[in-house]
Amino acid sequence: MQQTYEQHFYDVVIVGSGLAGQRAALEVAPFARTAVISKVYPTRSHSGAAQGGIAAALGNVDEDTWQQHHFDTVKGSDYLADQDAAEIMVRDAAQVVIELEHMGTPFSRLPDGRIAQRNFGGHKYKRACYSADLTGHVMLHTLYEQCLKYGTKFYNEFFVTRLFMKEGRCIGLSAVNLADGKLHSFFAKAVLIATGGGGRAFSITATAHATTGDGFALAYRAGIPLEDMEFMQFHPTGLYKLGILVTEGARGEGGYLINGKGERFMEKYAPGMMELAPRDITSRSEQTEINEGRGIDGKDYIYLDLRHLGKEKILERLPQIHDLVFKSLGVDCIKEPIPIQPTAHYTMGGIPANLDGQVTIDSENTIVPGLFSAGETSCISVHGANRLGCNSLLDAVCFGRRAGKAMAKYITGASMPDIDEEQIKVSVKELDEFKSRKGEEKVASLREQLQKGMMVRCGIFRDSEKLSAQLADIRKLRGRFQNIGLEDSTSNYNFELMEALECSWLFDFSEAMVLGALKREESRGAHSRTDFPKRDDEKFLKHTLIYKTDGEPRVEYKPVVITAFQPQERKY
Ligand SMILES: Cc1cc2nc3c(=O)[nH]c(=O)nc-3n(C[C@H](O)[C@H](O)[C@H](O)COP(=O)(O)OP(=O)(O)OC[C@H]3O[C@@H](n4cnc5c(N)ncnc54)[C@H](O)[C@@H]3O)c2cc1C
């Protein structure tokens, strides 16, 4: 099948129009020809679903400091975060939030007019700046307006299929225009990957349908390692069976977690912080209650109870949640408790990048020229083994902004790559081959088997047996995937093709995650091994790097940057 294609040339090409991608674009677009490519319409990026807030030690409510935010973040990470990176993030936080406010983000207010702040898990003080429970939505819209103002060119509903690498440098990429099926190639001095997470590898997840780990796989296939992939965050409050998120802000406003015996069980696990313990601990506690038969009616869910907050507070601070819970489950949370269970939420690991978002390839942090990454796809490692709530929006805008600045500088000294016909040919061939598969297997069925396996064997509690079985299964499923059959041969909006490509990313994403988890024989943050229940700093205070090879992926490690805080036992 003959493909038509167009070629484009930009100084900077950004993949992903979530908060990280757009914040980067805004920094570089005034100085350089900048394109943003997104497989969904920009304001539909998953960032727009963020409800609870963005963390910054503004000290508007409490006596907060960036130093305390730094400590909370490092402790929350179970000491795996790189402390230099975490320090930059928390120090930049106030400015990043104030800039957003000046651009027009309508944050909720205190009576005296300053930005309001609320509690979030693992943070000692009220630190989350929010806009009711629509924080990501308003930030994303504000950034989109600004990007348009500065002339960023958006390629909406374009699906990136491959990175172009030449002699170790990234020179561009290929992308399908979903509207007509044509393959385009983009050449650029700098490419930024900001494609969000991979929550869709799990059957119960709070993440959008488009969160299929694309950027991880694009980089992995281009020879870049993936860092610390074993750390997947399970959020404590997903709607039962649906996984849809109820923001931690609901507990920040005072909501309780209740088991089948009517107890606030967090008293047993984190008496100091109760429901506002970090997510790894809270989700594990819930799962323990469920596993030991203390779910509601002995089943696999528990309750989030907001009734005592009262109608006025619920409707003022959590209006979207009220609406969402009612529409999804028919539960009125003013009068009834909400059935919830842990849900796959956030990918802590990702593409290794330095403090300027430049992608690195080894334990010496050697830079890959022309390639940058920011947001959930990247692992600059500010979250280590467990991210604190509200630190992710901060990570996305803080390091999006830094990567944008760094790219603006980088392109002044970089040459424009030549067209590389060979790369174009390979990407055309690859897509044609994919489209022509006429086997027996169905993508939806393979994906479902992958997701169920990941949930059960690579979920909150893991062990060697389950992980090995899952790794073997991923390989079997991937083998069967070679034999898929695509029925839709149309060019415009061929979602069957898109879903098949997404499923192929999920295999790479999951393989790196399961392998990292299998090799890490300890329990740290969100990675809980029942066969190795203790943290082992001697052997595993280090970052995992997983490289794709033609055979078994290669596993290497790199040291953690420790500056201000020596690892301690983590208690709440
Ligand atoms: C329901 C929910 C609530 C959350 N609430 C909070 C919160 O209150 N506070 C907080 O700090 N964090 C929160 N998070 C986490 C946070 O929202 C995300 O980590 C963050 O927004 C990710 O931003 P991003 O820019 O990295 O990616 P995203 O916003 O996920 O954007 C990814 C972009 O990549 C594009 N893309 C992906 N693959 C391709 C491809 N192959 N080709 C072209 N484009 C592609 C997509 O189109 C999209 O534009 C929440 C997450 C969820 C799921």
The ligand as a MOL file (V3000), in Angstrom:
LIG
                    3D

  0  0  0     0  0            999 V3000
M  V30 BEGIN CTAB
M  V30 COUNTS 53 58 0 0 0
M  V30 BEGIN ATOM
M  V30 1 C -7.7240 11.8760 36.9950 0
M  V30 2 C -6.3780 12.4590 37.3240 0
M  V30 3 C -6.2880 13.4670 38.2710 0
M  V30 4 C -5.0420 14.0100 38.5890 0
M  V30 5 N -4.9810 15.0090 39.5270 0
M  V30 6 C -3.7820 15.5850 39.8050 0
M  V30 7 C -3.6900 16.6700 40.7210 0
M  V30 8 O -4.6810 17.1490 41.2560 0
M  V30 9 N -2.4690 17.1930 40.9650 0
M  V30 10 C -1.3340 16.7200 40.3710 0
M  V30 11 O -0.2480 17.2340 40.6300 0
M  V30 12 N -1.4040 15.6980 39.4830 0
M  V30 13 C -2.5940 15.1400 39.1800 0
M  V30 14 N -2.6550 14.1110 38.2650 0
M  V30 15 C -1.4590 13.7390 37.5080 0
M  V30 16 C -1.2080 14.7910 36.4290 0
M  V30 17 O -2.4120 15.2840 35.9260 0
M  V30 18 C -0.4050 14.2580 35.2570 0
M  V30 19 O 0.7080 13.5400 35.6990 0
M  V30 20 C 0.0890 15.3950 34.3750 0
M  V30 21 O -0.9780 16.2580 34.0640 0
M  V30 22 C 0.7370 14.8560 33.1300 0
M  V30 23 O 0.9750 15.9110 32.2410 0
M  V30 24 P 1.7740 15.6580 30.9060 0
M  V30 25 O 1.8740 16.9820 30.2450 0
M  V30 26 O 3.0160 14.9410 31.2360 0
M  V30 27 O 0.8940 14.6520 30.0570 0
M  V30 28 P -0.6560 14.6010 29.6140 0
M  V30 29 O -1.4430 15.7320 30.1380 0
M  V30 30 O -1.1240 13.2290 29.9130 0
M  V30 31 O -0.5660 14.8030 28.0550 0
M  V30 32 C -0.0260 13.8460 27.1930 0
M  V30 33 C -0.0550 14.3920 25.7880 0
M  V30 34 O 0.6700 13.5430 24.9250 0
M  V30 35 C -0.0250 13.3610 23.7310 0
M  V30 36 N 0.4000 12.0800 23.1450 0
M  V30 37 C 0.5560 10.8900 23.7720 0
M  V30 38 N 0.9740 9.9630 22.9030 0
M  V30 39 C 1.0800 10.5650 21.6990 0
M  V30 40 C 1.4460 10.1470 20.3950 0
M  V30 41 N 1.7840 8.8740 20.1260 0
M  V30 42 N 1.4190 11.0450 19.3920 0
M  V30 43 C 1.0510 12.3280 19.6210 0
M  V30 44 N 0.7020 12.7750 20.8380 0
M  V30 45 C 0.7130 11.9100 21.8480 0
M  V30 46 C -1.4820 13.4130 24.1210 0
M  V30 47 O -2.2820 13.7510 23.0190 0
M  V30 48 C -1.4440 14.5250 25.1830 0
M  V30 49 O -1.5290 15.7820 24.5660 0
M  V30 50 C -3.8860 13.5520 37.9460 0
M  V30 51 C -3.9820 12.5530 36.9850 0
M  V30 52 C -5.2120 11.9990 36.6910 0
M  V30 53 C -5.2550 10.8780 35.6950 0
M  V30 END ATOM
M  V30 BEGIN BOND
M  V30 1 1 1 2
M  V30 2 1 2 3
M  V30 3 2 2 52
M  V30 4 2 3 4
M  V30 5 1 4 5
M  V30 6 1 4 50
M  V30 7 2 5 6
M  V30 8 1 6 7
M  V30 9 1 6 13
M  V30 10 2 7 8
M  V30 11 1 7 9
M  V30 12 1 9 10
M  V30 13 2 10 11
M  V30 14 1 10 12
M  V30 15 2 12 13
M  V30 16 1 13 14
M  V30 17 1 14 15
M  V30 18 1 14 50
M  V30 19 1 15 16
M  V30 20 1 16 17
M  V30 21 1 16 18
M  V30 22 1 18 19
M  V30 23 1 18 20
M  V30 24 1 20 21
M  V30 25 1 20 22
M  V30 26 1 22 23
M  V30 27 1 23 24
M  V30 28 2 24 25
M  V30 29 1 24 26
M  V30 30 1 24 27
M  V30 31 1 27 28
M  V30 32 2 28 29
M  V30 33 1 28 30
M  V30 34 1 28 31
M  V30 35 1 31 32
M  V30 36 1 32 33
M  V30 37 1 33 34
M  V30 38 1 33 48
M  V30 39 1 34 35
M  V30 40 1 35 36
M  V30 41 1 35 46
M  V30 42 1 36 37
M  V30 43 1 36 45
M  V30 44 2 37 38
M  V30 45 1 38 39
M  V30 46 1 39 40
M  V30 47 2 39 45
M  V30 48 1 40 41
M  V30 49 2 40 42
M  V30 50 1 42 43
M  V30 51 2 43 44
M  V30 52 1 44 45
M  V30 53 1 46 47
M  V30 54 1 46 48
M  V30 55 1 48 49
M  V30 56 2 50 51
M  V30 57 1 51 52
M  V30 58 1 52 53
M  V30 END BOND
M  V30 END CTAB
M  END
